Amino acid sequence: MSTTVLVLVETIDDYLPILEKAGFHLILATTPAARTDAIRSHGQTIDAVLTRGPLGLLAEEIAALPRLQIITVIGAGYERVDLAAAGERGIVVTNGAGVNAPAVADHAMALLLAVVRDIPRADASVRRGEWSKVMRPSLAGKRLGVLGLGAVGMAIAKRAALGFGMTVGYHSRRPRGDVEYTWFADAYSLAAESDILIIATPGGEHTRKLVDAKVIAALGREGFLVNVARGSVVDTSALIDALRSGQLAGAGLDVFDDEPNVPDTLKALPNVVLTPHVAGLSPDAVKATVELVTQNLLAHFSGRPVLTPVTIA
């Protein structure tokens, strides 16, 4: 009997043959309705679930899958996977930390350049037949604060320091001994010494609204914020207030609190660049991610340790 994998992720269709060639039977359920129907109709046959952090897997869904042995998460974040419920059943959880870091870092810098140099409005102006020139800041010599210096944060820091000559500081739970960047003990201290703050920390309760009104204010009127992590890390109301009032110069956002729903007030702001959670999507990154999922599944179902386990307390 083949191993059945429930696929909840909607962005990897072109790479699903990698899993099928490895011998896995796939059930695709990439909408909320299809997900509910698949668990109800096929719950007794599902051995593994492929999901991503914002989609997660709820305790009641885990309970409805009696054969479930492993939950594989694309990307680093797994904030909506109920780890406690998985742990009670002895279900293995894996993630894809670091695999798409280059793509996410590229996108973070693209958002930063777009908002700092005001590229969307300049483009729209030219398309309207205008020739309006506005003086905008450059990145050279600016102080960059990276919130979360994991694989993505490191890739961002290297691009900023080596490519743009920026001074880099960071905040993480503890200082890293393998970098020369300046460590700050908290997000506020980092923001106060930064011109730009890029958020690359995991989501979840321990980082919820870590970037609050106080941290945003510390960036100042000429400061910029970029978020390629999770919408929950930022107090969205405080961010909107700061952007509206001119207390923050601009923001580039790839992630939001309730995706795919984005507040209309945020859409209406002229000093924001918005993208639909695509930072980690590139052909190379998605292929590598699905290949890692495949290797984790093959390892687990052959009795070997998985490559990228998530620690369940």
Buried (B, 14 or more C-beta within 10 A) or exposed (E): EEBBBBBBBEBBEEBBEBBEEBEBBBBBBBEEEBBEEBBEEBBEBBBBBBBBBBBBBEBEBBBBBEEBBBBBBBBBBBBBBBBEBBBEEEBBBBBBBBBBBBBBBBBBBBBBBBBBBBBBBBEEBEEEEEEEEEEBBEBEEBBBBBBBBBBBBBBBBBBBBEEBEBBBBBBBEEBBEEBEBBBBEEBBBBBBBBBBBBBBBBBBEEBBBBBBBEBBBBBBEEBBBBBBBBBBBBBBBBBBBBBBEEBBBBBBBBBBBEEEEBBEEBEEBEBBBBBEBEBBBBEEBBBBBBBBBBBBBBBBBEEEEBBBBBEBE
